[in-house]
Amino acid sequence: MIIILDKKDCVGCGACANRCPKQCIAMKEDSEGFVYPNIDKEMCINCGLCERVCPVINLPKHREVQSVYACYNRDEKVRMNSSSGGCFSLLADYTLKQNGYVVGAAFDTDLSVHHILINTVEDLALLRGSKYLQSRMGNIYSLVQEVLEKGELILFSGTPCQVAGLKTFLGREYDNLFAVDLVCHGVPSPKVYREKLSEVEEKIGEKVVNVNFRDKTSGWNGFNLIFAGEKKLVKEVKQESSYMQAFLKNISVRPSCSVCRYNNEHSSADLTIADYWGVETKFPELSDNKGVTVVLVNTVKGDRLFDQVKKNAAVWKSDFTHAAQHNFAMKNIGALHPARKEFFARLGTENMDILVPELIKKFKNDK
């Protein structure tokens, strides 16, 4: 039976709930908006399967990155609609054209985020772009296993801990599964996100119908967050957004993110992708401010997949040391901000645009 004594010891992947033969584990939100397993002890038969698939109990091992590339999609439209260089779309498009399936995070009708499985190129836009909150996994691991057992090709994308959860859930390697994760700074609370939507809707006087966390019309380096209604919208520069500042300073992230065991060359994925910040210091010709992806090849399978998509990409050979210089999360883990507890205690009673700057300033001055 899964017992969570410290919330840092649960990543919320839901592998335990997916594997439980009695379906007695439900993933439920806590007061901060993060999901944790809730077990019906009367139904539990103590089979131990939940512990066997837990990626915290069964940690991935360290492994060296095989090769590193700077990359961007040659399709300019796809590149500009992607968070960085559009390389996830290259991988997904290739998979779909092989009659395969792609799994990733998508907005729901209520603008929450959950993992879905698609098998058409037309649906690929649903998975494109960053979503700065933790995605609900639902029964996606079970669905992926069903498709894999039929011999179908799948590209699974997610955070490093979500990929680790999939791998422990499956319990064995599948030749028809390719996994791609991202260099992850952490996952913000869905509750904080809902509060942000509520504040924007109050500000513009209408319901938010579209969210873009990485609008690049002003450039990749200084992207905007856009919350749009039918007639009005709120646009926030990354550096000035209270939502992004709470995320980047580890005020709104999940407790387990402060002890991440899955980044930093512990990835379970075949490929890892991220923004190649600082790419212009090694490749000046790439300083067009449109977005460049750093691709970390972790396995032979990953190398084989990336080789299939290179013809549709601009690719430069790089190295891990340089790629990590300007991307903190590639080599480091950020501690939870000292304002975090107070932030969640006051969340919902005070406007975030006032609360977040106040707390950052307060704890900065307290040092």
KOLSEZA-446919 format. One line per 4 residues: number of its first residue (from 1); their letters; for each residue x negated, y, z negated of C-alpha. Coordinates in nm, 4 decimals. Layout:
residues N
NUM = a = X Y Z; ... $
END
This chain:
residues 367
1 = miii = 0.0000 0.0000 0.0000; -0.1269 0.3457 0.0930; -0.1685 0.5598 -0.2196; -0.2756 0.9238 -0.1735 $
5 = ldkk = -0.4505 1.0461 -0.4892; -0.6210 1.3401 -0.3201; -0.4621 1.5147 -0.0231; -0.8054 1.5517 0.1334 $
9 = dcvg = -0.7876 1.1741 0.1877; -0.5021 1.1838 0.4401; -0.5206 1.3286 0.7909; -0.1472 1.2822 0.8616 $
13 = cgac = -0.1995 1.0690 1.1729; 0.0885 0.8349 1.0906; -0.0969 0.5149 1.1827; 0.0311 0.3562 0.8613 $
17 = anrc = 0.3928 0.4433 0.9425; 0.3540 0.3112 1.2975; 0.2078 -0.0211 1.1792; 0.4384 -0.0964 0.8836 $
21 = pkqc = 0.6387 -0.4116 0.9721; 0.9194 -0.3172 0.7328; 0.9349 0.0480 0.8484; 0.9248 0.1547 0.4857 $
25 = iamk = 0.6768 0.4407 0.5413; 0.8080 0.7812 0.6443; 0.5859 1.0819 0.7171; 0.7285 1.3697 0.5129 $
29 = edse = 0.6246 1.7325 0.4754; 0.4851 1.8606 0.1476; 0.5275 2.2157 0.0157; 0.2554 2.3392 0.2554 $
33 = gfvy = 0.4212 2.1876 0.5623; 0.1771 1.9006 0.6178; 0.3010 1.5420 0.6507; 0.1970 1.2570 0.4223 $
37 = pnid = 0.3181 0.8954 0.3984; 0.6175 0.8449 0.1726; 0.6648 0.4777 0.0854; 0.9853 0.3004 -0.0115 $
41 = kemc = 0.8294 0.0734 -0.2735; 1.1363 -0.1503 -0.2926; 1.1037 -0.2356 0.0772; 0.7232 -0.2680 0.0739 $
45 = incg = 0.5952 -0.6292 0.0921; 0.2326 -0.5368 0.0139; 0.1067 -0.6841 0.3408; -0.1861 -0.4410 0.3492 $
49 = lcer = -0.1431 -0.3521 0.7164; -0.1130 0.0188 0.6368; -0.4539 0.0160 0.4670; -0.6042 -0.1824 0.7537 $
53 = vcpv = -0.5128 0.0858 1.0097; -0.5925 0.3936 0.8002; -0.8769 0.5949 0.9622; -0.9762 0.7380 0.6226 $
57 = inlp = -1.0249 0.3939 0.4675; -1.1871 0.2654 0.7897; -1.4167 0.5493 0.8922; -1.5787 0.5716 1.2376 $
61 = khre = -1.9551 0.5349 1.2536; -2.2039 0.7978 1.3671; -2.3036 0.7680 1.7313; -2.5249 0.9756 1.9524 $
65 = vqsv = -2.3706 1.1822 2.2301; -2.4936 1.0351 2.5587; -2.4830 1.3474 2.7747; -2.3503 1.7031 2.7762 $
69 = yacy = -2.2111 1.9142 3.0612; -2.0769 2.2615 3.1271; -1.7730 2.2240 3.3490; -1.4812 2.4087 3.4995 $
73 = nrde = -1.1934 2.3090 3.7243; -1.2310 2.4336 4.0837; -0.8553 2.4916 4.0983; -0.8453 2.8564 3.9879 $
77 = kvrm = -0.4766 2.8474 3.8897; -0.5238 2.5443 3.6658; -0.8365 2.6947 3.5142; -0.6610 3.0196 3.4234 $
81 = nsss = -0.3669 2.8314 3.2716; -0.6006 2.6191 3.0600; -0.7589 2.7046 2.7260; -1.1150 2.6856 2.8549 $
85 = ggcf = -1.2354 2.5426 3.1851; -0.9430 2.3155 3.2716; -1.1348 1.9882 3.2408; -0.8604 1.8078 3.0485 $
89 = slla = -0.6397 1.8654 3.3525; -0.9035 1.7040 3.5744; -0.9035 1.3919 3.3583; -0.5252 1.3821 3.3278 $
93 = dytl = -0.4612 1.4461 3.6973; -0.6976 1.1630 3.7923; -0.5249 0.9245 3.5493; -0.1776 1.0100 3.6758 $
97 = kqng = -0.2855 0.9623 4.0364; -0.3977 0.6112 3.9412; -0.0338 0.5498 3.8370; -0.1430 0.5778 3.4766 $
101 = yvvg = -0.0034 0.7585 3.1731; -0.1294 1.0570 2.9748; -0.0614 1.1295 2.6080; -0.0996 1.4721 2.4515 $
105 = aafd = 0.0569 1.7514 2.2477; 0.3588 1.9350 2.3897; 0.6060 2.1963 2.2727; 0.9485 2.0678 2.1734 $
109 = tdls = 1.2715 2.2487 2.2554; 1.2489 2.4256 1.9185; 0.8827 2.5167 1.9920; 0.7483 2.2698 1.7354 $
113 = vhhi = 0.4695 2.0453 1.8663; 0.4658 1.6684 1.9006; 0.2771 1.4052 2.1016; 0.4435 1.2743 2.4146 $
117 = lint = 0.3622 1.0292 2.6927; 0.3958 1.1392 3.0561; 0.3454 0.9654 3.3902; 0.4047 1.2402 3.6479 $
121 = vedl = 0.1799 1.5237 3.7641; 0.4787 1.7582 3.7352; 0.4851 1.7038 3.3572; 0.1144 1.7722 3.3117 $
125 = allr = 0.1778 2.1422 3.2452; 0.3515 2.0385 2.9208; 0.0207 1.9117 2.7807; -0.2023 2.1891 2.9102 $
129 = gsky = -0.3271 2.4578 2.6708; -0.4134 2.4646 2.3000; -0.1452 2.4393 2.0328; -0.2715 2.5836 1.7067 $
133 = lqsr = -0.0775 2.3678 1.4616; -0.0756 2.0014 1.3682; 0.1183 1.7926 1.6163; 0.3759 1.5374 1.4982 $
137 = mgni = 0.2728 1.1874 1.6072; 0.6045 1.0084 1.5556; 0.5881 0.6571 1.7024; 0.3354 0.7464 1.9735 $
141 = yslv = 0.0760 0.4891 1.8627; 0.3306 0.2087 1.8905; 0.4415 0.3360 2.2307; 0.0800 0.3544 2.3535 $
145 = qevl = 0.0185 -0.0047 2.2457; 0.3292 -0.1245 2.4305; 0.2108 0.0404 2.7520; -0.1458 -0.0866 2.7118 $
149 = ekge = -0.0228 -0.4435 2.6603; 0.1491 -0.4180 2.9992; -0.1888 -0.3459 3.1569; -0.1125 0.0174 3.2384 $
153 = lilf = -0.3861 0.2827 3.2349; -0.3619 0.5456 2.9584; -0.5529 0.8650 2.8822; -0.4897 0.9578 2.5176 $
157 = sgtp = -0.5773 1.3076 2.3989; -0.5697 1.4517 2.0494; -0.7751 1.5751 1.7587; -1.0662 1.3531 1.6491 $
161 = cqva = -0.8695 1.2153 1.3523; -0.5687 1.1393 1.5738; -0.7914 0.9443 1.8118; -0.9492 0.7645 1.5153 $
165 = glkt = -0.6002 0.6790 1.3925; -0.5095 0.5344 1.7320; -0.8241 0.3215 1.7423; -0.7721 0.1773 1.3931 $
169 = flgr = -0.4034 0.1229 1.4701; -0.4844 -0.0752 1.7865; -0.7532 -0.2792 1.6113; -0.9384 -0.3641 1.9305 $
173 = eydn = -1.0743 -0.2035 2.2446; -0.8661 -0.1861 2.5617; -1.0380 -0.1529 2.8983; -0.7331 0.0376 3.0258 $
177 = lfav = -0.7504 0.3023 2.7512; -0.9534 0.6217 2.7792; -0.9566 0.8591 2.4832; -1.0482 1.2275 2.4837 $
181 = dlvc = -1.0630 1.4461 2.1742; -1.1669 1.8035 2.1091; -1.4212 1.9748 1.8905; -1.1829 2.0601 1.6090 $
185 = hgvp = -1.2028 2.3504 1.3661; -0.9003 2.2209 1.1763; -0.5214 2.2022 1.2086; -0.2945 2.4830 1.0835 $
189 = spkv = 0.0241 2.4088 0.8935; 0.3482 2.3750 1.0923; 0.5169 2.5615 0.8060; 0.2878 2.8609 0.8581 $
193 = yrek = 0.3662 2.8456 1.2302; 0.7413 2.8420 1.1632; 0.7015 3.1409 0.9354; 0.5120 3.3221 1.2107 $
197 = lsev = 0.7901 3.2530 1.4597; 1.0470 3.3792 1.2108; 0.8553 3.7034 1.1560; 0.8157 3.7622 1.5296 $
201 = eeki = 1.1862 3.6988 1.5903; 1.2753 3.9503 1.3204; 1.0390 4.2003 1.4815; 1.1688 4.1683 1.8379 $
205 = gekv = 1.5318 4.1048 1.7437; 1.5679 3.7868 1.9481; 1.4685 3.4228 1.9531; 1.1185 3.3273 2.0657 $
209 = vnvn = 1.1451 3.1032 2.3715; 0.7815 3.0720 2.4739; 0.4477 3.0584 2.2924; 0.1045 3.0880 2.4530 $
213 = frdk = -0.1822 3.0538 2.2074; -0.4498 3.1109 2.4698; -0.3398 3.3750 2.7201; -0.6452 3.4640 2.9326 $
217 = tsgw = -0.5092 3.7542 3.1389; -0.7464 3.9807 2.9436; -1.0258 3.7263 2.9664; -1.1325 3.4007 2.8031 $
221 = ngfn = -1.3635 3.5540 2.5430; -1.0955 3.7764 2.3906; -0.7803 3.5781 2.4556; -0.4363 3.6798 2.3297 $
225 = lifa = -0.1577 3.5015 2.1472; 0.1812 3.5671 2.3056; 0.5190 3.5053 2.1417; 0.7881 3.5845 2.3963 $
229 = gekk = 1.1638 3.6216 2.3799; 1.3900 3.6593 2.6815; 1.3353 4.0375 2.6914; 1.0586 4.1275 2.4467 $
233 = lvke = 0.7281 3.9827 2.3370; 0.4536 4.0186 2.0792; 0.0947 4.0058 2.2034; -0.1877 3.9679 1.9515 $
237 = vkqe = -0.5619 3.9796 2.0198; -0.7352 3.6746 1.8734; -0.9601 3.8748 1.6417; -0.6689 4.0829 1.5059 $
241 = ssym = -0.3993 3.8167 1.4738; -0.3106 3.7279 1.1141; -0.2124 3.3785 1.2306; -0.5503 3.3202 1.3961 $
245 = qafl = -0.7432 3.4736 1.1062; -0.5661 3.2433 0.8589; -0.6634 2.9511 1.0818; -1.0231 3.0498 1.1571 $
249 = knis = -1.0985 3.1298 0.7928; -0.9521 2.7957 0.6772; -0.6678 2.9523 0.4837; -0.3877 2.7664 0.6631 $
253 = vrps = -0.5577 2.4375 0.7582; -0.4931 2.0890 0.6244; -0.6927 1.9917 0.3111; -0.8559 1.6974 0.4915 $
257 = csvc = -1.0081 1.9341 0.7473; -1.2540 2.0544 0.4833; -1.4056 1.7043 0.4616; -1.3632 1.6022 0.8266 $
261 = rynn = -1.5167 1.2627 0.8994; -1.4452 1.2607 1.2735; -1.6220 1.5610 1.4286; -1.9987 1.6007 1.4423 $
265 = ehss = -2.0963 1.2903 1.6406; -1.8455 1.0666 1.4612; -1.5923 1.0818 1.7438; -1.3988 0.7679 1.8351 $
269 = adlt = -1.3204 0.9106 2.1790; -1.4890 0.8377 2.5108; -1.5123 1.2099 2.5882; -1.5034 1.5202 2.3710 $
273 = iady = -1.4132 1.8610 2.5142; -1.4295 2.2160 2.3783; -1.4809 2.5788 2.4695; -1.8404 2.6307 2.5801 $
277 = wgve = -1.8888 2.9530 2.3880; -2.2205 3.1183 2.4662; -2.2534 2.9297 2.7938; -2.3816 3.2464 2.9635 $
281 = tkfp = -2.7015 3.2339 2.7548; -2.8022 2.9153 2.9385; -2.6082 2.9554 3.2615; -2.5729 3.3306 3.3374 $
285 = elsd = -2.3861 3.2488 3.6578; -2.0951 3.1223 3.4452; -2.0274 3.4544 3.2701; -1.7072 3.5262 3.4653 $
289 = nkgv = -1.4893 3.5280 3.1480; -1.2475 3.2742 3.2960; -1.3315 2.9777 3.0737; -1.5877 2.6983 3.0692 $
293 = tvvl = -1.5520 2.3573 2.9059; -1.8302 2.1734 2.7296; -1.7930 1.7995 2.7910; -1.9599 1.5545 2.5536 $
297 = vntv = -1.9888 1.2041 2.6983; -1.9751 0.9578 2.4088; -1.9425 0.6176 2.5793; -2.0166 0.4324 2.9011 $
301 = kgdr = -1.6423 0.4356 2.9713; -1.6379 0.8104 2.9236; -1.9262 0.8551 3.1653; -1.7433 0.6442 3.4222 $
305 = lfdq = -1.4251 0.8518 3.3884; -1.6047 1.1863 3.4048; -1.7931 1.0719 3.7129; -1.4584 1.0175 3.8874 $
309 = vkkn = -1.3479 1.3796 3.8408; -1.6744 1.5638 3.9114; -1.5893 1.6197 4.2772; -1.3091 1.8543 4.1728 $
313 = aavw = -1.5209 2.0427 3.9210; -1.8193 2.2725 3.8996; -2.0648 2.0912 3.6701; -2.3971 2.1816 3.5084 $
317 = ksdf = -2.6091 1.9446 3.2997; -2.6640 2.0851 2.9496; -2.7659 1.9623 2.6040; -2.6036 1.9188 2.2637 $
321 = thaa = -2.8282 2.1636 2.0803; -2.7374 2.4550 2.3055; -2.3684 2.3675 2.3228; -2.3502 2.3623 1.9417 $
325 = qhnf = -2.5242 2.6971 1.8918; -2.2089 2.9015 1.9453; -1.9472 2.6442 1.8411; -1.9487 2.6134 1.4620 $
329 = amkn = -1.7299 2.3031 1.4448; -1.9587 2.0993 1.6693; -2.2111 2.0573 1.3882; -2.0434 2.1929 1.0748 $
333 = igal = -1.7396 2.1535 0.8497; -1.5775 2.4629 0.7017; -1.4792 2.4758 0.3341; -1.1250 2.5739 0.2422 $
337 = hpar = -1.0930 2.9494 0.1836; -1.0604 3.0533 -0.1831; -0.7434 3.2438 -0.0910; -0.5714 2.9315 0.0373 $
341 = keff = -0.3761 2.8402 -0.2775; -0.2490 3.1943 -0.3257; -0.1629 3.2217 0.0438; 0.0695 2.9209 0.0340 $
345 = arlg = 0.2204 3.0361 -0.2960; 0.3175 3.3704 -0.1408; 0.4016 3.2416 0.2078; 0.7612 3.3151 0.3040 $
349 = tenm = 0.8013 3.5972 0.0557; 0.5607 3.8439 0.2203; 0.4843 3.9318 0.5799; 0.1788 3.7461 0.7094 $
353 = dilv = 0.0447 4.0531 0.8876; 0.0107 4.2150 0.5450; -0.0608 3.9085 0.3316; -0.3505 3.7582 0.5284 $
357 = peli = -0.5658 4.0746 0.5570; -0.4966 4.1529 0.1907; -0.6153 3.8105 0.0738; -0.9213 3.8108 0.2977 $
361 = kkfk = -1.0216 4.1502 0.1644; -0.9441 4.0560 -0.1953; -1.1590 3.7444 -0.2015; -1.4337 3.9105 -0.0017 $
365 = ndk = -1.4508 4.1849 -0.2653; -1.4399 3.9280 -0.5478; -1.7635 3.7646 -0.4338 $
END
